[in-house]
């Protein structure tokens, strides 16, 4: 599904409440005499040398690399010493709202965002260097946001009222704003942009509201549009004949609301495309409904269609592809694109032959149904299940793909479809059926065979990060930060953070020290509950030593830029005893 604070029906029903909350907590934070929307910042931080001593020390894109592998070559933190891992600092960056964004780390600064706030943090101390508060220009506004991009001294992000904006990475000053969609038609810019070679790539979401999805390219310096590709074809466009009722394509969905990947060697842009509209009533839109539930491959320079792979024709179960796919070459010299979807599978496709290499389930499945009925059918993984906006990561040491997933079942009833611009209509109803939990699964990257699995007490939708140190990092919606031994899946640490993990989990190096940072405190997934407030948490080995070694932050206390910035959440205890990390058999199960 394309635009929601929660997944499935629940988000749309809760949208008005969440938007009102976001508007309230996002009320002007500027100091007296500062215009709303202007960045708030502390005094300039002292100049610090780039951290180049550690290979792979920075995390420069949403998934670390443009090809989406999320693998870090840092290896200071290992299974042998992870017991010494503890919290260095944390900072609350917004009030109660969604926090599903990734983290970018460049030049000692962490960049991230919520629906309205964009922040730059000192990566050693969590001090806020600047904060930009966006003021929506439209009445309709989606509070969800999956992250930002940083390139050439600029920060790029989308907004819930379908804008693409550029900020100065050093100060947070607004450089340009581009209107890229129409909120009155249900369109939003909740996806994470991708920046490369002077170009910013961005998608439009809004499938549940009958928006027609697309992906566009913009000049990074000016915001001028360079090209666009419609994910729902009409007229003479390739694939238009898969909409047997042509007028239904105009409201056909196909939103782009996660993230993208790019192969710099071929200049190919890989775009995951969401579900068709209406979600349940597939008779309203007969046909295969290209390019919904597809990986679409475009020429990054021109936007021309090169090829595609569709996982679910005639979808009625909300089986979006959302997360950025991962691109790699295996030992058979096959160039692979692998991706997870809300269909509950990790799928690998040969990029030369366009044939499936493997397709492995990573969550619970129920009996197959051809369609919903008025009486209702039970489906798993269901409308909020499977792999969400953070997909598989490639462990290049162990030759595995590791992904999180949601284990959820729903009762789906067929109803009547009514279209009203900008209003949600599913063509039926969706109700949860049973407990909602999560999985972490490691697969052989060449065969798809399961190496190990871990059953979490709540959904696993946060980023997954394997490292050269032999550990894999992620978190769950119950607020647990999880550390696994990459080879065996043994749970090494389970650290309560006080906030649901639904966004980025990254690692980086500064001054010879490896740090871990993650987004905690997502308040959006109404179907699963919410925990904490949007905060960035930073960890390292021997955290007290890390705090002592960090240069003093300029312009204010740790975790606060000035009096108008959100107050810092007090750090959790950081002693080794406090973070024993022993698995809780009742909460998580290693299989």
Buried (B, 14 or more C-beta within 10 A) or exposed (E): BBBBBBBBBBBBEBBEEBBEBBBEBBEEBBEEEBEEBBBBBBEEBEEBEEBEEBEBBBBBBBBBBBBBBBBBBBBBBBBEEBBBBBBBBBBBBBBBBBBBBBBBBBBBBBBBBBBBBBBBBBBBBBBBBBBBBBBBBBEBBBBBBBBBBBBEEBBBBBBBBBBBBBBBBBBBBBBBBBBBBBBEBBBBBBBBBBBBEEBBBBBBBBBBBBBBBBBBBBBBBEBEBBBBBBBBBBEEBEBBEBBEEEEBBEBBBBBBBBBBBBBEEBBBBBBBBBBBBBBBBBBBBEBBBBBBBBBBBBBBBEBEBBEBBBBBBBBBBBBBBBBBBBBBEBEEEBBBBBBBBBBBBBBBBBBEEEEEBBEBBBBBBBEEEEBBEEEBBBBBBBBBBBBBBBBBBBBBBBBBBBBBBBBBBBBBBBBEBEBEEBEBBBBBBBBBBBEBBBBBBBBBBBEBEBBBBBBBBBBBBBBBBBBBBBBBBBBBBBBBBBBBBBBBBBBBBBBBBBBBBBBBBBBBBBBEBBBBBBBBBBBBBBBBEBBBBBBBBBBBBBBEEBBEBBEEBBBBEBBBBBEBBBEBBEBBEBEEEEBEBEBEEEBBBBE
